[in-house]
Amino acid sequence: MTIQATQRGKNYLETARTLLRAAKTMTDAAIASQLRALADDYQRRADSTLQVDAIKAPRRSASAEQDGGADPRVHFTAPSP
């Protein structure tokens, strides 16, 4: 089963990568260290988001199967005659 990362998880990863790139170009070691610490924090957030998504994914699949494949969060009603 393939788990797709949510947009939030993707944003955390992108931010972590950006912070690491900035840390590599820093000449001030203290600032570079702070940027690396922030990047580590964002990496942990991305990992946590992926774990939560992995837990929720089977529930979403089961709900979709019960509803005949429809997304349970979307409700359509036919117009009244």
C-alpha positions in Angstrom: 0.0 0.0 0.0 1.4 3.4 -0.9 0.7 6.3 1.4 0.5 9.7 -0.2 1.9 12.6 1.8 -0.5 15.3 2.6 0.1 18.8 1.5 1.0 19.8 5.0 3.7 17.0 5.2 5.0 18.1 1.8 5.3 21.7 3.0 7.2 20.6 6.2 9.7 18.7 4.0 10.1 21.6 1.6 10.7 23.9 4.5 13.2 21.6 6.1 15.1 21.3 2.8 15.1 25.1 2.4 16.4 25.6 5.9 19.2 23.1 5.4 20.2 24.8 2.1 20.4 28.1 3.9 22.4 26.6 6.8 25.0 25.3 4.3 25.6 28.8 2.9 25.9 30.5 6.3 29.2 31.7 7.4 28.0 32.4 11.0 28.2 29.0 12.8 25.6 30.0 15.4 23.0 30.9 12.9 23.8 27.8 10.8 23.3 25.7 13.9 19.9 27.3 14.6 18.8 26.7 11.0 19.8 23.1 11.2 17.8 22.7 14.5 14.8 24.3 12.8 15.2 21.9 9.8 15.3 19.0 12.2 12.1 20.2 13.8 10.4 20.4 10.4 11.7 17.0 9.5 10.1 15.6 12.7 6.9 17.3 11.9 6.9 15.8 8.4 7.6 12.3 9.8 4.8 12.7 12.3 2.4 13.8 9.6 3.3 10.8 7.5 2.7 8.5 10.5 -0.7 10.0 11.2 -1.6 9.7 7.5 -0.6 6.0 7.5 -2.9 5.4 10.5 -5.8 7.2 8.9 -5.4 5.8 5.4 -6.9 2.3 6.1 -9.9 4.0 7.8 -10.5 6.2 4.8 -10.3 3.2 2.5 -12.7 1.2 4.6 -15.2 4.1 4.8 -15.0 4.6 1.0 -15.7 0.9 0.4 -18.7 1.0 2.7 -20.1 4.0 0.9 -19.6 2.4 -2.5 -16.4 4.2 -3.2 -17.7 7.6 -2.4 -15.7 10.0 -0.3 -17.5 10.1 3.0 -16.7 13.8 3.4 -18.5 14.8 0.3 -22.3 14.9 0.2 -24.4 15.6 -2.8 -28.2 16.1 -2.7 -30.4 16.1 -5.7 -32.5 19.2 -6.2 -36.1 18.9 -5.2 -38.7 18.9 -8.0 
